């Protein structure tokens, strides 16, 4: 991960939330975070998209500061990189609620599909990985401020593992958590 890359970019404009809530754009940001820098052509090959489509979506992501040119190259052959390791957003006004919900829904759908994929391949995984996966839920009684604090504490713990490289029994692991008020 490039040193100049920020840890988190916070989206505050509802238009930025709507822009990121496109499946191809979400895939591009994720790909660049994992593998970048990449050209539109390289990204298209990995995602099964055309270079023209990737180029368009990369420009849209750059408009909101989520990606940037990495330098070198020309046209579709110029490399792009993600500007942050993660993205956050919060509902600050009634105008934010709908785009925040739309973006969150798309991300949850993606994470759910990945989790189902894990369940499909789990029987073929090595036993330590079969035994180590985590899934659980609970119900807590919290105030909004306490829920925010819980999220901060979880995020701090999760990010304390950043910067490690796969190898010697270590591999990339997706950690997805959520907290929301019950109906």
Rosetta blueprint (number, residue, H / E / L):
1 X L
2 X L
3 X L
4 X L
5 X L
6 X E
7 X E
8 X E
9 X E
10 X E
11 X E
12 X L
13 X L
14 X H
15 X H
16 X H
17 X H
18 X H
19 X H
20 X H
21 X L
22 X L
23 X H
24 X H
25 X H
26 X H
27 X H
28 X H
29 X H
30 X H
31 X H
32 X H
33 X H
34 X H
35 X H
36 X L
37 X L
38 X E
39 X L
40 X H
41 X H
42 X H
43 X H
44 X H
45 X H
46 X H
47 X H
48 X L
49 X L
50 X L
51 X H
52 X H
53 X H
54 X H
55 X H
56 X H
57 X H
58 X H
59 X H
60 X H
61 X H
62 X H
63 X H
64 X L
65 X L
66 X L
67 X E
68 X E
69 X E
70 X L
71 X L
72 X L
73 X L
74 X L
75 X H
76 X H
77 X H
78 X L
79 X L
80 X E
81 X E
82 X E
83 X L
84 X E
85 X E
86 X E
87 X E
88 X E
89 X E
90 X L
91 X L
92 X L
93 X L
94 X H
95 X H
96 X H
97 X H
98 X H
99 X H
100 X H
101 X H
102 X H
103 X H
104 X H
105 X H
106 X H
107 X H
108 X H
109 X H
110 X H
111 X H
112 X H
113 X H
114 X H
115 X H
116 X H
117 X H
118 X H
119 X H
120 X H
121 X H
122 X H
123 X H
124 X H
125 X L
126 X L
127 X H
128 X H
129 X H
130 X H
131 X H
132 X H
133 X L
134 X L
135 X L
136 X L
137 X L
138 X L
139 X L
140 X L
141 X L
142 X L
143 X L
144 X H
145 X H
146 X H
147 X H
148 X H
149 X H
150 X H
151 X H
152 X H
153 X H
154 X H
155 X H
156 X H
157 X H
158 X H
159 X H
160 X L
161 X L
162 X L
163 X L
164 X L
165 X L
166 X L
167 X E
168 X L
169 X L
170 X E
171 X L
172 X L
173 X L
174 X L
175 X L
176 X L
177 X L
178 X L
179 X L
180 X L
181 X L
182 X L
183 X L
